[in-house]
Amino acid sequence: MTDPTETPADDRLIVALDVPNALAGLELARRLGDAVSFYKIGLGMLTGGGLALASELKAEHGKRIFLDMKLFDIGATVEAAVRGLAQFELDFLTVHGDPHVVAAAAQAKGTTKILAVTILTSLDRDDLDAALIAPGEVADLVAERAGRAFAAGADGVIASPQEAATIRALPEAAGKLIVTPGVRPMGAAFGDQKRVATPADAMRAGADHVVVGRPVWQAADPAAAARAILSELRSPRARRPDVRSTPGEP
């Protein structure tokens, strides 16, 4: 019997399984149960059975999977890597947002959606300066990279919640996905994230999915933490303004 107090799963929330190995990932997924339907598996778990975990969660437990590999290489190598990963029929796969990388990935993606990383949410302008990245406001650079990635064939982009509204307003963003890491519930520690927002603010700004890791898996009750985020995503604070209306119109 379904508990009437339990918030049903909502795939707008993606929980990052940033745990050491597949066994820990399976245990966390068991604790989260039906509260979570979408998981991110990243590079840190690749040598800990990450691909096997992705396949098991999808095939045996009916979960959606975001494989966060952030691929970057010459076009031929990216294309070969994406073609190999596409056989797992996972939902999302990340590559860096450079147009040649995105275009190569789009050639081999199969049914998997390619998400282009704009600028990592752990970076700020000082970090970009140290890496010799072009001058300018971070938000402007993110929007420019997003537009170029869409033009190269990306199905969506990865960007911080602080840039979601700017990206959503791009003509090239019509029908595309915006997935936002760097999301923290009110009162949660930022950790290594520098460009953050709450789940509700990210949705209101135009995100389609929010990625949350530590505030869920470090919680004493991960399922309760996930349900609290889901409740926030369904709250009026998360409602996106109707951009089709102008002041004074119904």
C-alpha angles and dihedrals in degrees: 000000000000116000105240090212094057119101109230120237118276119191092215084084114072114188115210111226093210093163128125102260148353094274091056089045092053091048092051091048089051091053091048092048116165093349091085128044102170128057136185119216114191143193093272091069097043094101091040096065098279097151092047090050091049091052093046095048091049101040101036104027102031095237126150115239133212110194106203104198099139091211118205128171141100114319097256093052093047091049091051093048093049092047089054093048093044090070088072089062092220121169107239133017125183128220129170112273099243106128096235090053094047093047092051092048092049090057093060107028101107108187094339117106115233116224118194119217110227107184120336114257090230091065132084133180093281090056091049091050090052089052092049092244116164115278121257142087114314092233091054093049091048092051092048092049090047092053092049092047092052090050090051092055107272116156090210145336140246113230139145119270088249091068099038096096093050092050093045089056093057114107088225091058095070108124093002129121127246114198117186127202117177089071118147129177114237110287096015119131115258093222109183093340118111105175104051143154138172120270092253093050091049092053093045089052092056108274119148095197135017122209117215125176124154097031087061107035095038092051120107087235108028094183092054090048091051092048090051090055091048090052089053091050089056095046124105088251089068095051113119115232114251099251091188092069127076126208111287094023121110 
